[in-house]
Amino acid sequence: MKLQKILISSGILFCLLYIILVLYGFYKEPRDGLERIKYETGLEFPTNSIVVYFVWTKHTIDPAWASKIAIPKASSDELIQSIKAKCLLDMTCTTVDGSVPSDSVDWWNPKNVIFDCYYDGGENDRFLVHVIFTNEEDDYVTLYVECMM
């Protein structure tokens, strides 16, 4: 009976602590695909950008995800320039051991590639970000992004 009360009390305390951390902004885990993409890539997307696909491995060790985003052509130039500025010049450092998120999805098939590059993203450059810009649609450019820790 005492153990049960202790477990219930500690569970309630943990929930209260979590709520306080979230309310006061100390814990800010991205909630959805586009928010996660912005946070971990450091990119700002134009209004009306659409996440077409998003898959996240949700592993606690070395999490990874892949996405396909449609971006209006009329507002894509600034994003393209910001990505090109981040791209790594030395592509020899982009070898990845094991599988990458794009290997596990059937929708990752870029066509009409504008450019393809890797860069270090996120807080303290702790993520390897792979981006492929394509010209697949009439009104949109398509951005394929995969991110690995």
Buried (B, 14 or more C-beta within 10 A) or exposed (E): EEEEEEEEEEEEEEEEEEEEEEEEEEEEEEEEBBEBBEBBBBBEBBEEBEBBBBBBBEEEEEBBBBBBBBBBBEBBEEBBEEBEEBBBEEEEEEEEEEEBBBEEBEEBEBEEEBEBBBBBBBEEEEBBBBBBBBBBEEEBBBBBBBBBE
